[in-house]
């Protein structure tokens, strides 16, 4: 995408930062964990074009900002047809009464300047019922090609100011794009913006590819490919789309890789003689360490955000269950005790939860639980849901949903960790095995 | 005249391909051109009635064994099939074998890869116990990635939970 943010200027648009004015109304705030029923109504008038070339961009940017907010399920947009005021000057004072009258609790205004290939976006967020600006005006600069990223950055700021949570819109997802029937499925790696825009294919469909995983800095992807005829782990550089296979002994299979938080180590499964165990490998040197050593299937390892522990699945008890061990191996503690089978655990970026796939009574679920196995919560149910990945802020989970029968196909879905706002993620073809990048810099 | 010449060339081409890739001279090759060729006791080289052919291995010996749900233990039927495979491999020592393990779609991707590996390994170990040299065998798991039946019912799942012995090489002279 070749985006450079030339400046991210905080607090520069207001000469004086206005403090929140004391009002009868509480300041605008969504506390996500308190069971929101009604999405918060907001208005995003088309941004102000500040140069002759900026007209289309001003309109497109405002649309993407609105779609990001609506997509969270926490916000509801008030259509422009209901507006009483128009915003014709980014610096003019806001007519709060006009926005209050249409029940717009939040108002986002913006202005766009396009000069050749460079774009500058300014925006402000208002708490209409408090009659105050939330935070200060902010501006982003970038390229015309990267305009969607600027919209996502604006939306991330708006979301953060209102919810108090980190944003997640300026992020990407690497996944497996799927075409063809179940008995002749073609798979290739693809990367896209979190909302399905800007899809780029990273491999051809000549060999099966599985389960790509982003590096902590978002520059590389680990995945499993049958390119050699046997499953092996590859590391791919997103920028150059060049790849190399990681060390593996002949006659073994390796799969289910994930990066450590440092990005220097990969944890993965290696199968030899029919037995699958968990190993780590230093990516640069290829030196590996065996972490589990049982006749059971040990797979789907995922590091804790501090890199000290690993959550994984094992059928050592007789069925698939979740376990936590030190990142150097040793004794593992079982954490899943509910009915059914548990697999594909993924540690949340906040460190407090594990997302997993649960199989029970012929149905599949995506769920979350605490690290001690308590507070298990199932977020979805279907014929086949699997493979959760966390949004950078730990609020949303994306996963694979496969439909039943001869015509079955895979689609990416996302769901809030409250279980609300289940929705498909638009991709040009079928999709599976998503992995969410960190927030882009 | 032209027709006969064409047939002869075609037969020659098939004979060459049989030297390098016996699987391409599979079940379908027996009909048509084959009937013009003088036969040795009615056996068409490479066809299902040629006991040293891949087609014979696939159809008469049986190239696959099936497994119960979430199991990698061989069934009595599976062991009988593998007995036949072992005997065939021992008398057709030019062939190498890749044993592919597969799972049905009811499971997570990673687990099914590991489960398919267990199944392929069960078959390989059994063949090895019957004297097939390990150096002639390799295993690979496809997990749930390569179903042959696509319905979401037990009738299909039962056929997808399999270990398939795929032959390579052979007839190297």
Boltz contact constraints between the chains, C-beta under 6 A:
constraints:
  - contact:
      token1: [A, 182]
      token2: [B, 147]
      max_distance: 6.0
  - contact:
      token1: [A, 182]
      token2: [B, 150]
      max_distance: 6.0
  - contact:
      token1: [A, 183]
      token2: [B, 147]
      max_distance: 6.0
  - contact:
      token1: [A, 183]
      token2: [B, 150]
      max_distance: 6.0
  - contact:
      token1: [A, 208]
      token2: [B, 145]
      max_distance: 6.0
  - contact:
      token1: [A, 230]
      token2: [B, 140]
      max_distance: 6.0
  - contact:
      token1: [A, 255]
      token2: [B, 113]
      max_distance: 6.0
  - contact:
      token1: [A, 256]
      token2: [B, 110]
      max_distance: 6.0
  - contact:
      token1: [A, 271]
      token2: [B, 117]
      max_distance: 6.0
  - contact:
      token1: [A, 274]
      token2: [B, 117]
      max_distance: 6.0
  - contact:
      token1: [A, 274]
      token2: [B, 118]
      max_distance: 6.0
  - contact:
      token1: [A, 274]
      token2: [B, 121]
      max_distance: 6.0
  - contact:
      token1: [A, 276]
      token2: [B, 114]
      max_distance: 6.0
  - contact:
      token1: [A, 297]
      token2: [B, 114]
      max_distance: 6.0
  - contact:
      token1: [A, 299]
      token2: [B, 110]
      max_distance: 6.0
  - contact:
      token1: [A, 299]
      token2: [B, 114]
      max_distance: 6.0
  - contact:
      token1: [A, 300]
      token2: [B, 110]
      max_distance: 6.0
  - contact:
      token1: [A, 320]
      token2: [B, 111]
      max_distance: 6.0
  - contact:
      token1: [A, 343]
      token2: [B, 108]
      max_distance: 6.0
  - contact:
      token1: [A, 343]
      token2: [B, 111]
      max_distance: 6.0
  - contact:
      token1: [A, 344]
      token2: [B, 108]
      max_distance: 6.0
  - contact:
      token1: [A, 357]
      token2: [B, 108]
      max_distance: 6.0
  - contact:
      token1: [A, 386]
      token2: [B, 108]
      max_distance: 6.0
  - contact:
      token1: [A, 404]
      token2: [B, 152]
      max_distance: 6.0
  - contact:
      token1: [A, 405]
      token2: [B, 152]
      max_distance: 6.0
  - contact:
      token1: [A, 406]
      token2: [B, 150]
      max_distance: 6.0
  - contact:
      token1: [A, 406]
      token2: [B, 151]
      max_distance: 6.0
